[in-house]
Amino acid sequence: MWAVLAMSTLLMGCKEDINEAIGELNPEISLYTLRSLYKDADLQLNESNALGAKYIRALVVSKAENKNLPENTIAVQNIWRNQRRGVLVEVADASKFKFGDSVQINIDGTKLMRKEGILLLSTVDNQQVSVYSSNNSVSPLAVSVENLKSRFDEFESTYIDVTADVEPEPETGAVLKGDKILIDGDKNEITLHTEYNATFATKPIAPSASFRGIAFRQDDKLQIRMQDYSDMAYASGKLYAGWPETFDAVDASVKGSYDMKDKNDVVFPTGQWKLYQAILGTTAGRDRIVSGKNAIRMQQNLSVDGHVQMNFDVPNGASKVTLWYGSYYTDRSCTFKLEYSTDQGATWLQTGEPITDAHPTSESLNAKQAVFLMNVQGAVRFRITKLGLGTSNNVINNGRLGLDDIAIYKSY
């Protein structure tokens, strides 16, 4: 069975601008601004110290009924000027609020504080929190373990997705409950925490998956707390040792032109790769650098296909491939696909669907993650093919494509 997922950012906005015509402050405050008000001391909120604001509007991203957050708390998030932020809200009865509810929280008299490490908005009673729509779509934001750890305040209490291995590899039948270490290919770690009374605590854990849940802080420990068993998505075998390929070990000058004729093959730590119509880009804020200093940048407006191709096999099959992608700078999107070969590159087969939603950095500096599921046995190699659709026009999008951190997971 083949499947592909391109993670995308939840679109939901709020604002707190001054109305210049009448000089009035917006009564709504974003979570981005609310979090900035906290200065390491409890803060009792009112209109004066909340910049004239009276309420927050946000989306519920937790499932209280599954008992994997502190009792009588809900996690909410919203987006303001492309800044997504969340907060944990203490309520009298968390069961009243469901995943996907849009809520309005009247903040007068509430308290902003840290409790056991996590930022908490403590309400007086449920009357301060009202539901104004339900069953809204909720999409997790794909985040690398490295970025989650280094920029945790940006993600705290939001609904995220982290692709990682469980370390050590769980024995057959091992279950979720307790603390499990999630680790990426660069040995960055974070804790997957499941309460012993969570409704899915005794469900089996996979060796590797895209683990979705609330970014949580308990004292000095950074955690992900799943909200449902389905939050362990795209289960697979473990990541191959030495992966992901980050393309950082080679100086960018080695591949400085898109087509270097007989010099398009470049040796990286994972093996030799063919970079045809692709260079190593190093421009922060334009190239899609997820880790390290380099990323792949593929050429635009061509009528021939470009390839980022393995010239070697991994030996033990594949259950999953992940990669990070986005348009270069403000370029248009393009179309690319993942292909595999089990005959050492003589023939290639497509896996999953083509991807067409690469986004410019003006939309988001965060790259998207594509996840391809498969069941390939034996030696296999992969390539990313950017389609040669021709020059961009009113009906064709063929901008430059950024790629980074390509990962392959063993057969499962």
C-alpha positions, 0 to 999 in steps of 0.5 A: 500500500502506497501513501503520501502525506504533505504536512501543512500549516493550519490556516487560522488568523487573528489580529490585534491592531490599533484602528487608526481611524478611531484610536481603539485597541482591538479587543482580541489578543493573539496567543503570540502576543499573550505569551509575550506578556509573561515575564517569569512571574504570575500575571493576573490579566485585565484590559490594562495589562493585556493591551486593551484586549478582552478575549482570545479566539483559538482552536482546541487541539487536545482530547481531554477524554483520552486523559493524556494531559493534566486533568481539566486542561485543554490545549488551544492554538491560533495563528497571527501573522504566520506566527502559530502559538499555543497555550494550556488552559485550565478549565473547570470541566475539560470534557465540555471542549472537543478537538476541533472546537473554536473557542472564545476565552474571556481573559479578564481575571484569568491568570497567566503562569507557569505550572511545573514548567508549562505556561498555563492560562488559569480561568475562573470557571467554564463561563469564561470559555465558550464554543462558537463553532465545532468540527473544524479541521486540525492539521499538525505542524511537522517539526524536526526534533532538532527545531523542536528542542531549539525553539520549543517556546514557539511550539509549546502547547501546539499540535505537532508532528515529529518523525522519529525512531523509538530508542532503544527499539521496542520489543514486539508487544511493547506498549506506549505507557510511560516515557519513551525516547524518540531520536532522529538521525542526528541523535537529537532526543525528545520524550514521548510521554503517555500517562498510565491511565490514558485510554491508549496507554496499553496499545503497542508502539512501533519502532518508528512513526510520525508521532503527533501530539501536544508539545508539552513541558514538564519541569525541565523535560520536553515532551510530546503527548499524543491525544489518540492512538491514531496520532502514531501515524505512518508506523515503519521500521527504524531509520537506516544508520547514517540517515537522513542525508543532510547534504552538509558534508560537501562544500557547496562549491563542489556542485555549484552549477545545475548541470555539470555534464560529467560531474553531476555525481557527488559523494555524500556520507550515505553514498554517491548521489546524482544531482542533475539540474540541482545544486547545493544551496546555502542561502538562509531564508531562501534555500530550504535548509532544515538542518546544517548549512546546505540544502538541495536547490533544483532548477526552474522552467526546464522542459527536462526532468531533474533528479536527486538520485541515489547511485547506490542501494540500501540493503534491507528494503524500505517501509517509509521515505521522508523528506522536507521541501518547499519552493526556493524563496518566492518562486512558484510551486512545481511538481515532483515525485518519488521513484524507486528502483530494485534493479540498481537503477535500470528501471524506476517506478513511482511511489505515492502521488506527485506533490504540487504544493511547495510553498514560498518562504513568504508564506512560511519559512518552515519547510513541509514534510512529505511522508511516503509509505511502502513495502519494498523488500530487498535492495532498493534505491530512490530518487526525487524527480522534478518534472520538466513542465516547461516555463511557468505561465498562467497554467504551469507552475515550475519554480525552483524546488528546495529539498533537505534531510532525505530519510529512508526507513527499513522494511517493517 
